[in-house]
């Protein structure tokens, strides 16, 4: 799994030679889905005016949405997502029947329906600024609509709220949240992506063992005296000299299993409610990215270990899985596959977090600290650092990868007063939301 020695092709968007925009089955399927979606939206919009209006509106909606999808797909270049205007139209088509259903079931008026539509549209946008903007736009649209049409149908209220929100947010937030980086390419085209996936619905602490069985190789559980990188020298490059790093910091990276970890999470208040919902509905069932909520949870203790895979018989480690879990129950906190690669005389760290049929990769650039510490940053003066969400085709292993611009992290590892420490800070669209404070100590057997 180490990516050292590969080049990198992120400067230009790449696409596979098969199944792209000329793939007729995909295009027909997309247009057919758009046709049905438009028909349902039209029917919802025409429902208050009787059967004839429903039939006419459904026919018009089907033709408009299908034609828009066809035009957008024809103009779509390889590796691009469909045009913004077509995505907005699709969102409006989805909102209309949902608004109709909400109004029909609850009897809510245009203000409530528009506010609910704006709230949902903002939440789905994920970006905190859009999450706040959604309900504001929804309420404004609902009030304005009520002033001129007090009994406006729910389908109209929801569609108009989503249309205004999507249009306004596109004008305000011009930087894309994600970019389609590559579509249906071989793993060799994206060496900065760590394409490790789980084929089930759970990752868990046994992931590396399952991976070894799947790909072949000798599995070692809780390997002795190994690190998350083979050698810190693999990260050498302009602006970073591994020889200048404090020996204790180097030892931690090259012999991570010699150390125990204490973690103190510092969450921003604004993100806690959303994280609690994510944790209970996603992280714990998935067995991945289950960060402690507070210091009380970390008092349970954190177990840190590295499981490895090597080619049968040669003993050379090819895969390093750093697994952190709660010491009392072995409930997973993080399961990450750590790799390094070099490009144009620079070294990078790529960490892959397996997901069902996909992976989330953080590629980090190393940098020095004045005190002899090491920083790893997902931003930098090259286009390599960043975060990538990648779908892996189970049949042929081809990758479709998104660059996730809104997420950023910076890890600082240093020694202060003889104590090895780390600060791992995370931001989403420029807003800090979490800092993990670490203290690392040698295990007693190593003392």
Secondary structure as UniProt FT lines:
FT   TURN            4..5
FT   STRAND          14..15
FT   TURN            21..22
FT   HELIX           24..46
FT   HELIX           47..49
FT   HELIX           51..75
FT   TURN            78..79
FT   HELIX           84..106
FT   HELIX           110..125
FT   HELIX           128..148
FT   TURN            150..151
FT   HELIX           154..172
FT   STRAND          178..185
FT   HELIX           187..189
FT   TURN            191..192
FT   TURN            205..206
FT   HELIX           207..215
FT   STRAND          218..220
FT   TURN            221..222
FT   HELIX           232..235
FT   TURN            238..239
FT   HELIX           242..244
FT   HELIX           247..254
FT   HELIX           256..258
FT   STRAND          259..267
FT   HELIX           269..278
FT   HELIX           279..283
FT   HELIX           284..286
FT   HELIX           295..298
FT   TURN            299..300
FT   STRAND          302..310
FT   TURN            312..314
FT   STRAND          317..326
FT   TURN            327..329
FT   STRAND          332..343
FT   TURN            344..345
FT   STRAND          346..356
FT   STRAND          358..368
FT   TURN            370..371
FT   STRAND          374..377
FT   STRAND          386..392
FT   TURN            394..396
FT   STRAND          399..404
FT   TURN            405..406
FT   STRAND          407..416
FT   TURN            417..418
FT   STRAND          419..428
FT   TURN            429..430
FT   STRAND          431..442
FT   HELIX           444..446
//
